[in-house]
């Protein structure tokens, strides 16, 4: 399971991403940055995770999955407080 961090390029979001990655979680960052800033952030995240895989664009299926996830979020389908606390506890937060 991956954890979606919206606003992951901001101050709070980036700290959350760093803590989650350090604890071994799989993280997906969603933010509305310019393409140049997205490239810079992707390079930084790859350096933090030690992952040498190249950054790739979403396939049509992946883009559809992301759209479906955003639609679910718009409907208010979020993790419960207990699920969030469990993830925070796992990360030492």
FENTABEL-V214814 format. One record per run of one state. SS is the DSSP state (helix for helix, strand for strand, loop for the rest). FROM is the first residue (numbers start at 1). TO is the last residue. Records with the same first field share a line. If there is no record, write none. Layout:
SS->FROM-TO, FROM-TO
This chain:
loop->1-1, 7-10, 23-25, 31-34, 50-59, 75-80, 91-93
strand->2-6, 26-30
helix->11-22, 35-49, 60-74, 81-90
